[in-house]
Amino acid sequence: MRSLSISEVRNSLPQILKKISKSHETITILRYGKPIANIVPLENTESE
């Protein structure tokens, strides 16, 4: 699992989403060095 700051996500969201869709990697978003959210590929979520 990779971690990125909010500013990194804001500046490169399209590239991050493209990478996640190919690698199926979960990204943790950090605010002031603390985890606040995850970006998870749909393949990793449960079907409804």
A tleap script that builds the chain and sets N, CA, C and O, in Angstrom:
source leaprc.protein.ff14SB
mol = sequence {
  NMET ARG SER LEU SER ILE SER GLU VAL ARG
  ASN SER LEU PRO GLN ILE LEU LYS LYS ILE
  SER LYS SER HIE GLU THR ILE THR ILE LEU
  ARG TYR GLY LYS PRO ILE ALA ASN ILE VAL
  PRO LEU GLU ASN THR GLU SER CGLU
}
set mol.1.N position { 0.852 -1.168 0.000 }
set mol.1.CA position { 0.000 0.000 0.000 }
set mol.1.C position { 0.902 1.236 0.000 }
set mol.1.O position { 1.881 1.320 0.741 }
set mol.2.N position { 0.544 2.171 -0.840 }
set mol.2.CA position { 1.305 3.400 -0.996 }
set mol.2.C position { 0.591 4.552 -0.307 }
set mol.2.O position { -0.635 4.542 -0.206 }
set mol.3.N position { 1.332 5.540 0.169 }
set mol.3.CA position { 0.749 6.711 0.821 }
set mol.3.C position { 1.143 7.969 0.068 }
set mol.3.O position { 2.283 8.115 -0.375 }
set mol.4.N position { 0.172 8.885 -0.073 }
set mol.4.CA position { 0.406 10.158 -0.743 }
set mol.4.C position { -0.245 11.275 0.059 }
set mol.4.O position { -1.259 11.069 0.725 }
set mol.5.N position { 0.348 12.453 -0.013 }
set mol.5.CA position { -0.246 13.616 0.649 }
set mol.5.C position { -1.425 14.136 -0.178 }
set mol.5.O position { -1.569 13.806 -1.355 }
set mol.6.N position { -2.255 14.948 0.457 }
set mol.6.CA position { -3.394 15.539 -0.247 }
set mol.6.C position { -2.913 16.342 -1.450 }
set mol.6.O position { -3.522 16.264 -2.518 }
set mol.7.N position { -1.843 17.107 -1.305 }
set mol.7.CA position { -1.366 17.931 -2.417 }
set mol.7.C position { -0.873 17.068 -3.574 }
set mol.7.O position { -1.075 17.427 -4.734 }
set mol.8.N position { -0.233 15.942 -3.283 }
set mol.8.CA position { 0.197 15.031 -4.349 }
set mol.8.C position { -1.005 14.469 -5.098 }
set mol.8.O position { -0.987 14.372 -6.325 }
set mol.9.N position { -2.041 14.101 -4.363 }
set mol.9.CA position { -3.254 13.567 -4.987 }
set mol.9.C position { -3.928 14.646 -5.828 }
set mol.9.O position { -4.339 14.384 -6.958 }
set mol.10.N position { -4.042 15.832 -5.296 }
set mol.10.CA position { -4.684 16.950 -6.005 }
set mol.10.C position { -3.954 17.248 -7.318 }
set mol.10.O position { -4.590 17.521 -8.337 }
set mol.11.N position { -2.634 17.196 -7.292 }
set mol.11.CA position { -1.842 17.555 -8.472 }
set mol.11.C position { -1.782 16.466 -9.531 }
set mol.11.O position { -1.471 16.759 -10.686 }
set mol.12.N position { -2.067 15.231 -9.178 }
set mol.12.CA position { -1.901 14.153 -10.162 }
set mol.12.C position { -2.982 13.079 -10.075 }
set mol.12.O position { -2.704 11.902 -10.306 }
set mol.13.N position { -4.203 13.471 -9.747 }
set mol.13.CA position { -5.279 12.486 -9.581 }
set mol.13.C position { -5.512 11.630 -10.828 }
set mol.13.O position { -5.629 10.413 -10.686 }
set mol.14.N position { -5.586 12.187 -12.034 }
set mol.14.CA position { -5.819 11.321 -13.203 }
set mol.14.C position { -4.754 10.229 -13.364 }
set mol.14.O position { -5.080 9.082 -13.667 }
set mol.15.N position { -3.485 10.588 -13.162 }
set mol.15.CA position { -2.414 9.597 -13.273 }
set mol.15.C position { -2.501 8.549 -12.166 }
set mol.15.O position { -2.251 7.367 -12.403 }
set mol.16.N position { -2.853 8.981 -10.966 }
set mol.16.CA position { -2.994 8.052 -9.843 }
set mol.16.C position { -4.106 7.045 -10.127 }
set mol.16.O position { -3.926 5.845 -9.921 }
set mol.17.N position { -5.254 7.532 -10.598 }
set mol.17.CA position { -6.373 6.639 -10.889 }
set mol.17.C position { -6.028 5.652 -11.993 }
set mol.17.O position { -6.416 4.486 -11.928 }
set mol.18.N position { -5.302 6.111 -13.006 }
set mol.18.CA position { -4.880 5.214 -14.091 }
set mol.18.C position { -3.974 4.112 -13.551 }
set mol.18.O position { -4.127 2.943 -13.906 }
set mol.19.N position { -3.027 4.493 -12.688 }
set mol.19.CA position { -2.109 3.512 -12.108 }
set mol.19.C position { -2.859 2.509 -11.231 }
set mol.19.O position { -2.593 1.309 -11.290 }
set mol.20.N position { -3.801 3.006 -10.414 }
set mol.20.CA position { -4.573 2.126 -9.535 }
set mol.20.C position { -5.381 1.119 -10.341 }
set mol.20.O position { -5.471 -0.052 -9.970 }
set mol.21.N position { -5.970 1.575 -11.445 }
set mol.21.CA position { -6.800 0.675 -12.250 }
set mol.21.C position { -5.965 -0.440 -12.879 }
set mol.21.O position { -6.471 -1.537 -13.115 }
set mol.22.N position { -4.690 -0.162 -13.151 }
set mol.22.CA position { -3.821 -1.186 -13.745 }
set mol.22.C position { -3.162 -2.072 -12.695 }
set mol.22.O position { -3.031 -3.280 -12.895 }
set mol.23.N position { -2.745 -1.477 -11.576 }
set mol.23.CA position { -1.973 -2.231 -10.587 }
set mol.23.C position { -2.823 -2.826 -9.469 }
set mol.23.O position { -2.355 -3.680 -8.716 }
set mol.24.N position { -4.088 -2.368 -9.359 }
set mol.24.CA position { -5.000 -2.823 -8.299 }
set mol.24.C position { -4.431 -2.525 -6.905 }
set mol.24.O position { -4.661 -3.264 -5.948 }
set mol.25.N position { -3.689 -1.426 -6.824 }
set mol.25.CA position { -3.038 -1.006 -5.584 }
set mol.25.C position { -3.946 -0.036 -4.824 }
set mol.25.O position { -4.616 0.799 -5.433 }
set mol.26.N position { -3.966 -0.147 -3.514 }
set mol.26.CA position { -4.699 0.787 -2.666 }
set mol.26.C position { -3.765 1.936 -2.280 }
set mol.26.O position { -2.606 1.713 -1.931 }
set mol.27.N position { -4.279 3.159 -2.345 }
set mol.27.CA position { -3.515 4.349 -1.988 }
set mol.27.C position { -4.117 4.959 -0.729 }
set mol.27.O position { -5.332 5.138 -0.642 }
set mol.28.N position { -3.275 5.276 0.243 }
set mol.28.CA position { -3.712 5.971 1.449 }
set mol.28.C position { -3.388 7.450 1.295 }
set mol.28.O position { -2.270 7.816 0.933 }
set mol.29.N position { -4.384 8.302 1.574 }
set mol.29.CA position { -4.194 9.748 1.507 }
set mol.29.C position { -3.879 10.254 2.906 }
set mol.29.O position { -4.559 9.924 3.878 }
set mol.30.N position { -2.823 11.067 2.982 }
set mol.30.CA position { -2.360 11.590 4.261 }
set mol.30.C position { -2.634 13.086 4.376 }
set mol.30.O position { -2.490 13.831 3.407 }
set mol.31.N position { -3.027 13.514 5.566 }
set mol.31.CA position { -3.135 14.944 5.902 }
set mol.31.C position { -2.237 15.159 7.113 }
set mol.31.O position { -2.426 14.544 8.162 }
set mol.32.N position { -1.265 16.037 6.950 }
set mol.32.CA position { -0.283 16.296 8.009 }
set mol.32.C position { 0.368 15.000 8.505 }
set mol.32.O position { 0.641 14.833 9.694 }
set mol.33.N position { 0.609 14.084 7.548 }
set mol.33.CA position { 1.291 12.838 7.864 }
set mol.33.C position { 0.434 11.749 8.472 }
set mol.33.O position { 0.943 10.678 8.804 }
set mol.34.N position { -0.874 12.001 8.627 }
set mol.34.CA position { -1.772 11.010 9.225 }
set mol.34.C position { -2.782 10.533 8.187 }
set mol.34.O position { -3.311 11.344 7.428 }
set mol.35.N position { -3.056 9.233 8.143 }
set mol.35.CA position { -4.009 8.696 7.162 }
set mol.35.C position { -5.428 9.229 7.395 }
set mol.35.O position { -5.921 9.254 8.523 }
set mol.36.N position { -6.071 9.655 6.299 }
set mol.36.CA position { -7.451 10.141 6.407 }
set mol.36.C position { -8.402 9.409 5.463 }
set mol.36.O position { -9.614 9.423 5.680 }
set mol.37.N position { -7.871 8.767 4.412 }
set mol.37.CA position { -8.743 8.091 3.452 }
set mol.37.C position { -7.924 7.124 2.616 }
set mol.37.O position { -6.698 7.210 2.553 }
set mol.38.N position { -8.636 6.193 1.970 }
set mol.38.CA position { -8.025 5.268 1.023 }
set mol.38.C position { -8.714 5.393 -0.323 }
set mol.38.O position { -9.921 5.620 -0.401 }
set mol.39.N position { -7.928 5.241 -1.380 }
set mol.39.CA position { -8.479 5.080 -2.721 }
set mol.39.C position { -8.286 3.609 -3.048 }
set mol.39.O position { -7.160 3.112 -3.093 }
set mol.40.N position { -9.396 2.917 -3.277 }
set mol.40.CA position { -9.381 1.467 -3.465 }
set mol.40.C position { -9.955 1.133 -4.836 }
set mol.40.O position { -11.020 1.641 -5.185 }
set mol.41.N position { -9.280 0.292 -5.628 }
set mol.41.CA position { -9.841 -0.114 -6.913 }
set mol.41.C position { -11.161 -0.856 -6.718 }
set mol.41.O position { -11.333 -1.554 -5.719 }
set mol.42.N position { -12.080 -0.716 -7.644 }
set mol.42.CA position { -13.381 -1.372 -7.522 }
set mol.42.C position { -13.266 -2.879 -7.397 }
set mol.42.O position { -14.116 -3.509 -6.767 }
set mol.43.N position { -12.250 -3.463 -7.975 }
set mol.43.CA position { -12.077 -4.920 -7.894 }
set mol.43.C position { -11.862 -5.373 -6.449 }
set mol.43.O position { -12.090 -6.539 -6.128 }
set mol.44.N position { -11.423 -4.456 -5.572 }
set mol.44.CA position { -11.160 -4.801 -4.178 }
set mol.44.C position { -12.352 -4.578 -3.259 }
set mol.44.O position { -12.269 -4.868 -2.065 }
set mol.45.N position { -13.454 -4.073 -3.788 }
set mol.45.CA position { -14.623 -3.830 -2.974 }
set mol.45.C position { -15.631 -4.959 -3.159 }
set mol.45.O position { -15.602 -5.672 -4.162 }
set mol.46.N position { -16.503 -5.111 -2.202 }
set mol.46.CA position { -17.516 -6.151 -2.291 }
set mol.46.C position { -18.624 -5.743 -3.238 }
set mol.46.O position { -18.996 -4.571 -3.287 }
set mol.47.N position { -19.154 -6.688 -3.986 }
set mol.47.CA position { -20.275 -6.420 -4.881 }
set mol.47.C position { -21.546 -6.270 -4.072 }
set mol.47.O position { -21.754 -6.950 -3.067 }
set mol.48.N position { -22.397 -5.354 -4.539 }
set mol.48.CA position { -23.661 -5.155 -3.834 }
set mol.48.C position { -24.754 -5.973 -4.457 }
set mol.48.O position { -25.895 -5.933 -3.995 }
savepdb mol mol.pdb
quit
